[in-house]
Amino acid sequence: MSSKTHIAQTLLSRAHSPDTTETLFTERIKQKPLHLRPTSPTPSDNRSRRRLHRLRQKEYFLRHQKPKPLSAREKRESGIYKLPKEECKYEIFKGLNGMWGSYMREMLDLGPGGMGWRVQQVQSQQGKDKDKEGGKGPTPTLVSALSHGSKLVSADFHGAEMEIVRSRCAGRVGVKGIVVRDTKFTFVVVTEGDEVKTIPKEQTIFRFCLPLPDAEKDGADEAKEQGEEKKLVFELHGSQFQNRPVDRANKKFKWRNVDYL
């Protein structure tokens, strides 16, 4: 019983000799490797493919990402927050206090060209006119809680000279120094004796002053000679101020009752 002839061999026999037909059929068709792949991958193949896809996505993300920020532990170990003792001098940070005063006057719109400055000049002139006429001039109100409360809350206090006027710990009352670090729960200050002190904000009231630029230079010189330089005095309730400076920048100002006073 003869086996059925392959259709490819039949077609080749019509164009070639029997020997050539046999050679071509054996080499080109019968012995040619046929590469097959499974129609449905196994679960392990699917898992490997998903893992490879995740790794490629992560590699692409890390390649296009900015440098990773340091963790809190890495910051402590690196010592970036440590203040060298030889640099903790009150005289060094007095320049920072002067820059902070300029920054606060600009924020509160009290510098030359600002609205508060122009109001002060106008009201001062009106007061002089009233005094000449025998009357009493208006008292200028430059800064109030309603108009500038949100700005004061979101301000940066690095460089402010603060004094503790009330505290749950009586030993802290009277401590005065320039703020060199403002954390969420503490103020780190350098005192006039070049001492670094960490003051908790909780149950503590801080007082700081902001020198005002006088509208008239002659009057300012006379006030300095008499030791009566014009200042704005603020009191900061630390229990209501437990936020980092970067968080306070976008924090909304809210009125709160002070129950512990």
KEKE-3310 file (N, C-alpha, C; in steps of 0.2 Angstrom, whole numbers, plus 5000, padded with zeros to 4 digits):
npx = (5004:5004:5010:5001:5005:5014:5007:5015:5027:5021:5018:5031:5037:5032:5039:5052:5066:5065:5075:5080:5068:5066:5077:5074:5062:5065:5075:5070:5057:5053:5063:5064:5064:5051:5045:5036:5024:5016:4998:4992:5000:5008:5003:5015:5023:5015:5016:5030:5031:5023:5031:5043:5038:5034:5047:5053:5045:5048:5062:5062:5055:5063:5074:5070:5067:5069:5083:5081:5074:5082:5079:5072:5080:5092:5095:5098:5109:5118:5120:5116:5108:5115:5122:5138:5148:5158:5152:5140:5137:5131:5133:5136:5123:5116:5116:5107:5096:5093:5091:5079:5070:5069:5063:5051:5045:5043:5034:5023:5019:5025:5036:5045:5035:5025:5008:5004:5015:5012:5000:5004:5012:5002:4993:5001:5005:4992:4990:4999:4994:4982:4987:4993:4982:4976:4969:4967:4976:4973:4975:4986:4983:4991:4994:4984:4975:4965:4968:4982:4984:4984:4996:5005:5005:5009:5022:5040:5051:5064:5078:5071:5071:5067:5058:5054:5039:5029:5027:5024:5034:5043:5056:5060:5056:5060:5071:5080:5083:5090:5081:5087:5083:5068:5057:5044:5039:5047:5058:5074:5086:5099:5107:5112:5123:5129:5124:5116:5099:5085:5068:5053:5037:5025:5013:5019:5023:5029:5037:5041:5049:5046:5055:5050:5051:5053:5043:5049:5065:5072:5064:5066:5080:5080:5072:5079:5090:5084:5081:5069:5064:5052:5042:5034:5026:5023:5015:5017:5008:5014:5007:4998:5005:5011:5018:5027:5038:5037:5025:5016:5016:5006:4995:4979:4972:4965:4953:4955:4951:4960:4962:4971:4975)
npy = (4994:5010:5026:5042:5054:5069:5086:5096:5089:5084:5095:5100:5090:5092:5103:5099:5087:5070:5067:5080:5085:5077:5081:5095:5094:5087:5095:5108:5108:5096:5095:5108:5119:5122:5135:5137:5145:5145:5147:5153:5161:5154:5155:5159:5165:5176:5183:5185:5194:5205:5209:5213:5223:5232:5235:5241:5253:5259:5261:5270:5281:5284:5288:5300:5308:5320:5323:5312:5318:5321:5310:5312:5305:5304:5318:5321:5313:5318:5331:5343:5353:5357:5369:5377:5380:5390:5399:5404:5417:5432:5445:5441:5437:5449:5456:5448:5451:5464:5463:5455:5465:5474:5465:5462:5475:5477:5467:5471:5482:5494:5501:5514:5521:5512:5508:5509:5518:5530:5533:5535:5547:5556:5557:5561:5574:5579:5579:5588:5600:5601:5603:5615:5623:5622:5611:5593:5581:5566:5550:5539:5523:5510:5496:5482:5468:5463:5468:5465:5453:5440:5441:5442:5430:5421:5425:5424:5420:5419:5427:5437:5446:5440:5440:5432:5434:5428:5412:5395:5389:5397:5400:5403:5416:5432:5428:5433:5434:5432:5424:5409:5397:5391:5379:5367:5366:5373:5388:5392:5402:5414:5422:5438:5434:5425:5413:5398:5394:5383:5386:5380:5382:5380:5385:5397:5415:5426:5441:5453:5467:5479:5490:5506:5516:5533:5546:5559:5564:5572:5572:5558:5557:5565:5557:5546:5551:5554:5542:5536:5528:5525:5511:5495:5484:5467:5453:5436:5421:5406:5393:5394:5394:5383:5378:5373:5385:5384:5378:5387:5397:5395:5393:5397:5411:5410:5415:5411:5406:5410:5400:5397:5408)
npz = (5000:4995:5001:5002:4990:4993:4991:4988:4983:4971:4964:4962:4954:4942:4936:4938:4936:4942:4951:4955:4960:4971:4979:4981:4988:4999:5006:5006:5010:5018:5028:5033:5047:5058:5066:5080:5092:5107:5108:5119:5132:5147:5164:5172:5162:5159:5171:5172:5161:5165:5176:5170:5163:5173:5179:5169:5168:5180:5179:5169:5175:5186:5180:5174:5185:5198:5209:5224:5239:5255:5269:5286:5295:5288:5286:5300:5302:5293:5298:5294:5301:5312:5322:5321:5335:5335:5326:5331:5336:5343:5337:5324:5319:5320:5308:5300:5307:5304:5290:5291:5297:5286:5277:5284:5285:5271:5268:5276:5270:5273:5269:5260:5247:5248:5252:5266:5270:5263:5268:5282:5280:5275:5285:5295:5291:5291:5305:5309:5303:5310:5323:5322:5320:5332:5335:5337:5329:5319:5324:5317:5311:5307:5306:5308:5316:5307:5295:5292:5298:5292:5284:5294:5300:5290:5289:5288:5302:5304:5310:5317:5332:5347:5363:5378:5386:5393:5400:5403:5410:5422:5422:5409:5406:5400:5393:5378:5361:5345:5332:5325:5320:5315:5320:5319:5332:5340:5344:5340:5347:5347:5360:5368:5375:5367:5368:5363:5363:5365:5363:5368:5359:5364:5376:5378:5376:5365:5362:5349:5341:5328:5320:5314:5299:5299:5293:5291:5290:5299:5311:5314:5317:5329:5337:5338:5345:5357:5361:5358:5347:5335:5335:5331:5341:5344:5349:5350:5351:5355:5356:5346:5335:5330:5318:5303:5294:5280:5279:5284:5274:5265:5273:5279:5287:5303:5316:5333:5349:5364:5376:5387:5393)
capx = (5000:5008:5007:4999:5011:5013:5005:5021:5031:5018:5019:5038:5038:5029:5044:5059:5067:5063:5081:5079:5061:5067:5081:5071:5057:5068:5079:5067:5051:5053:5068:5064:5062:5045:5045:5029:5023:5009:4993:4990:5005:5007:5003:5022:5025:5012:5019:5037:5030:5021:5036:5047:5035:5035:5054:5055:5042:5051:5068:5060:5053:5069:5079:5067:5065:5074:5086:5077:5075:5084:5074:5073:5086:5098:5097:5101:5115:5123:5122:5115:5105:5119:5125:5144:5149:5161:5148:5134:5139:5126:5135:5135:5116:5113:5115:5101:5090:5092:5087:5072:5066:5067:5058:5044:5042:5040:5028:5017:5018:5027:5042:5044:5031:5019:5002:5005:5020:5009:4995:5007:5014:4997:4990:5006:5004:4986:4991:5003:4990:4978:4991:4994:4975:4974:4965:4971:4976:4971:4980:4987:4982:4995:4994:4979:4974:4961:4971:4988:4984:4986:5003:5010:5004:5013:5029:5046:5053:5071:5081:5068:5073:5061:5059:5049:5036:5025:5028:5022:5040:5045:5063:5061:5053:5065:5076:5079:5088:5088:5079:5091:5080:5061:5054:5037:5037:5052:5062:5081:5088:5105:5106:5117:5129:5132:5121:5110:5094:5079:5063:5047:5032:5019:5011:5024:5021:5035:5037:5046:5048:5048:5057:5046:5054:5049:5041:5053:5072:5074:5061:5069:5086:5078:5069:5085:5094:5081:5080:5062:5063:5046:5042:5028:5027:5019:5015:5015:5006:5017:5003:4994:5010:5015:5018:5034:5038:5035:5018:5013:5016:4999:4990:4974:4972:4958:4953:4955:4951:4965:4959:4975:4977)
capy = (5000:5016:5032:5047:5059:5076:5090:5100:5085:5083:5102:5101:5085:5095:5107:5097:5080:5066:5068:5087:5086:5074:5085:5101:5092:5085:5101:5115:5107:5091:5096:5115:5119:5126:5139:5138:5148:5144:5152:5156:5160:5151:5160:5161:5169:5182:5186:5188:5199:5210:5211:5216:5230:5237:5237:5246:5259:5261:5263:5277:5286:5286:5292:5307:5311:5324:5319:5311:5322:5317:5308:5315:5302:5306:5325:5321:5310:5322:5336:5350:5357:5358:5376:5377:5384:5396:5404:5406:5424:5437:5450:5439:5437:5456:5458:5445:5454:5470:5461:5453:5471:5476:5460:5463:5482:5477:5463:5474:5488:5500:5504:5520:5519:5507:5511:5511:5523:5536:5535:5538:5554:5560:5558:5565:5581:5582:5580:5595:5605:5602:5606:5623:5626:5621:5605:5587:5577:5559:5545:5534:5515:5507:5488:5479:5461:5462:5470:5462:5447:5434:5442:5441:5423:5417:5427:5420:5424:5419:5434:5441:5446:5439:5440:5428:5438:5424:5405:5390:5388:5404:5401:5405:5423:5436:5426:5437:5433:5432:5417:5406:5392:5391:5373:5366:5366:5377:5393:5392:5409:5416:5427:5442:5431:5420:5406:5395:5391:5381:5388:5377:5387:5378:5389:5403:5421:5429:5448:5456:5474:5481:5498:5510:5521:5539:5550:5564:5562:5576:5569:5552:5559:5568:5552:5542:5554:5554:5535:5535:5526:5522:5503:5491:5479:5462:5447:5430:5415:5400:5388:5395:5395:5377:5376:5375:5391:5382:5376:5393:5401:5394:5392:5402:5414:5409:5417:5406:5408:5408:5397:5396:5415)
capz = (5000:4994:5005:4998:4988:4996:4985:4986:4979:4965:4960:4960:4949:4935:4934:4938:4935:4948:4956:4958:4964:4978:4983:4983:4993:5006:5009:5007:5013:5023:5033:5035:5054:5058:5073:5083:5098:5110:5107:5126:5137:5153:5170:5174:5157:5160:5177:5170:5157:5169:5181:5166:5161:5179:5180:5164:5170:5186:5177:5165:5180:5190:5175:5173:5191:5201:5215:5229:5245:5261:5274:5292:5298:5284:5288:5306:5302:5289:5303:5291:5305:5317:5321:5324:5341:5333:5322:5335:5339:5342:5332:5317:5317:5320:5301:5298:5310:5300:5284:5293:5298:5279:5274:5287:5282:5264:5268:5279:5265:5277:5266:5255:5241:5250:5254:5273:5271:5261:5273:5287:5278:5274:5292:5299:5289:5294:5312:5310:5302:5316:5329:5321:5321:5339:5336:5338:5323:5319:5326:5311:5312:5301:5306:5313:5315:5302:5288:5292:5302:5288:5282:5300:5302:5285:5288:5290:5308:5304:5310:5322:5339:5351:5370:5381:5391:5398:5399:5408:5414:5424:5421:5402:5405:5400:5388:5372:5357:5338:5330:5320:5317:5317:5318:5320:5339:5344:5341:5342:5347:5350:5365:5368:5378:5362:5370:5359:5367:5361:5367:5365:5357:5368:5382:5378:5372:5362:5360:5345:5339:5321:5319:5309:5296:5300:5287:5291:5293:5305:5317:5316:5321:5336:5341:5340:5350:5364:5363:5357:5341:5334:5334:5331:5345:5342:5354:5346:5355:5352:5356:5340:5330:5329:5311:5300:5290:5274:5279:5286:5269:5262:5278:5279:5294:5307:5323:5338:5356:5368:5383:5392:5397)
cpx = (5004:5005:5005:5004:5009:5011:5011:5026:5028:5019:5027:5040:5036:5034:5051:5060:5066:5069:5081:5073:5062:5071:5078:5066:5060:5072:5075:5060:5051:5057:5068:5061:5056:5044:5038:5029:5016:5004:4991:4996:5003:5006:5010:5025:5022:5015:5026:5036:5028:5027:5041:5045:5035:5042:5056:5051:5046:5058:5067:5059:5059:5074:5077:5065:5071:5077:5081:5079:5078:5079:5076:5080:5092:5100:5100:5108:5120:5124:5120:5111:5109:5122:5132:5145:5152:5157:5142:5136:5133:5127:5135:5128:5113:5112:5108:5095:5088:5089:5080:5068:5064:5062:5051:5041:5039:5034:5022:5016:5020:5033:5040:5040:5025:5013:5002:5009:5016:5003:4998:5009:5008:4994:4995:5006:4997:4986:4994:4998:4985:4981:4992:4987:4972:4970:4970:4970:4974:4977:4981:4987:4985:4994:4988:4978:4970:4964:4978:4989:4987:4993:5007:5010:5009:5020:5034:5049:5061:5075:5077:5071:5067:5063:5053:5046:5031:5027:5026:5028:5043:5052:5065:5059:5059:5071:5074:5085:5086:5087:5084:5088:5072:5058:5047:5035:5042:5055:5069:5084:5095:5105:5112:5124:5132:5130:5116:5105:5088:5073:5056:5041:5026:5018:5017:5022:5027:5033:5042:5044:5050:5049:5053:5051:5050:5048:5046:5060:5074:5071:5064:5075:5085:5076:5075:5089:5091:5079:5073:5060:5056:5046:5035:5030:5021:5020:5013:5014:5009:5012:4999:4998:5014:5014:5025:5033:5035:5028:5014:5012:5009:4994:4985:4973:4965:4959:4952:4955:4957:4963:4964:4977:4972)
cpy = (5006:5022:5037:5052:5066:5081:5094:5096:5084:5090:5102:5096:5087:5100:5105:5089:5077:5067:5075:5088:5083:5078:5091:5099:5091:5091:5107:5114:5102:5092:5103:5115:5124:5129:5140:5141:5146:5149:5156:5155:5157:5156:5163:5166:5176:5186:5189:5194:5206:5213:5215:5223:5235:5239:5242:5253:5262:5264:5270:5282:5288:5290:5299:5311:5315:5320:5318:5315:5318:5316:5312:5312:5304:5313:5325:5318:5314:5329:5343:5355:5359:5365:5375:5382:5391:5401:5406:5412:5429:5443:5448:5439:5444:5458:5455:5448:5461:5468:5458:5459:5474:5472:5461:5470:5481:5472:5466:5481:5494:5504:5510:5518:5515:5511:5514:5517:5530:5538:5538:5546:5558:5562:5562:5572:5584:5583:5587:5601:5607:5605:5613:5626:5625:5615:5599:5583:5570:5555:5539:5527:5512:5499:5486:5471:5459:5463:5467:5455:5441:5435:5440:5433:5419:5420:5423:5424:5422:5425:5439:5441:5446:5439:5436:5433:5434:5417:5401:5389:5395:5405:5404:5413:5427:5434:5430:5435:5433:5425:5415:5400:5392:5384:5373:5368:5371:5383:5392:5399:5409:5422:5432:5439:5426:5413:5404:5392:5389:5382:5384:5383:5386:5382:5394:5409:5424:5436:5450:5463:5475:5488:5501:5515:5528:5543:5556:5562:5565:5573:5562:5552:5561:5562:5547:5545:5554:5547:5533:5533:5523:5515:5501:5485:5474:5457:5441:5424:5409:5394:5388:5395:5389:5374:5377:5381:5389:5380:5382:5398:5401:5392:5398:5404:5413:5412:5411:5409:5406:5406:5397:5403:5416)
cpz = (5000:4998:5000:4996:4991:4990:4983:4981:4972:4961:4957:4954:4942:4932:4934:4937:4942:4953:4959:4962:4971:4982:4985:4989:5000:5009:5010:5010:5019:5029:5035:5042:5054:5065:5075:5090:5101:5109:5113:5130:5144:5159:5172:5168:5158:5166:5176:5166:5160:5174:5176:5164:5167:5180:5175:5165:5175:5184:5173:5170:5184:5186:5174:5179:5194:5207:5221:5235:5250:5266:5281:5295:5294:5285:5295:5306:5298:5293:5299:5295:5311:5316:5325:5329:5339:5329:5325:5339:5337:5337:5325:5314:5317:5313:5298:5301:5307:5293:5285:5294:5291:5276:5277:5285:5275:5264:5271:5275:5269:5274:5262:5249:5242:5252:5262:5274:5269:5266:5279:5286:5278:5281:5296:5297:5291:5301:5313:5309:5307:5322:5328:5322:5328:5341:5337:5332:5324:5321:5320:5314:5306:5300:5311:5311:5309:5295:5287:5295:5298:5286:5288:5301:5297:5285:5290:5296:5309:5304:5315:5329:5344:5359:5373:5386:5395:5395:5405:5413:5415:5422:5414:5401:5405:5395:5381:5368:5349:5335:5324:5317:5320:5315:5320:5328:5343:5340:5344:5341:5350:5354:5364:5371:5374:5365:5365:5364:5363:5365:5364:5364:5362:5374:5383:5374:5371:5360:5355:5342:5332:5321:5313:5305:5297:5294:5286:5294:5299:5312:5319:5319:5328:5340:5343:5346:5357:5366:5362:5350:5340:5332:5334:5336:5344:5348:5350:5351:5352:5351:5349:5334:5329:5322:5308:5296:5283:5273:5281:5279:5265:5266:5279:5287:5297:5314:5327:5345:5360:5375:5388:5396:5402)
residu = (MET:SER:SER:LYS:THR:HIS:ILE:ALA:GLN:THR:LEU:LEU:SER:ARG:ALA:HIS:SER:PRO:ASP:THR:THR:GLU:THR:LEU:PHE:THR:GLU:ARG:ILE:LYS:GLN:LYS:PRO:LEU:HIS:LEU:ARG:PRO:THR:SER:PRO:THR:PRO:SER:ASP:ASN:ARG:SER:ARG:ARG:ARG:LEU:HIS:ARG:LEU:ARG:GLN:LYS:GLU:TYR:PHE:LEU:ARG:HIS:GLN:LYS:PRO:LYS:PRO:LEU:SER:ALA:ARG:GLU:LYS:ARG:GLU:SER:GLY:ILE:TYR:LYS:LEU:PRO:LYS:GLU:GLU:CYS:LYS:TYR:GLU:ILE:PHE:LYS:GLY:LEU:ASN:GLY:MET:TRP:GLY:SER:TYR:MET:ARG:GLU:MET:LEU:ASP:LEU:GLY:PRO:GLY:GLY:MET:GLY:TRP:ARG:VAL:GLN:GLN:VAL:GLN:SER:GLN:GLN:GLY:LYS:ASP:LYS:ASP:LYS:GLU:GLY:GLY:LYS:GLY:PRO:THR:PRO:THR:LEU:VAL:SER:ALA:LEU:SER:HIS:GLY:SER:LYS:LEU:VAL:SER:ALA:ASP:PHE:HIS:GLY:ALA:GLU:MET:GLU:ILE:VAL:ARG:SER:ARG:CYS:ALA:GLY:ARG:VAL:GLY:VAL:LYS:GLY:ILE:VAL:VAL:ARG:ASP:THR:LYS:PHE:THR:PHE:VAL:VAL:VAL:THR:GLU:GLY:ASP:GLU:VAL:LYS:THR:ILE:PRO:LYS:GLU:GLN:THR:ILE:PHE:ARG:PHE:CYS:LEU:PRO:LEU:PRO:ASP:ALA:GLU:LYS:ASP:GLY:ALA:ASP:GLU:ALA:LYS:GLU:GLN:GLY:GLU:GLU:LYS:LYS:LEU:VAL:PHE:GLU:LEU:HIS:GLY:SER:GLN:PHE:GLN:ASN:ARG:PRO:VAL:ASP:ARG:ALA:ASN:LYS:LYS:PHE:LYS:TRP:ARG:ASN:VAL:ASP:TYR:LEU)
# end
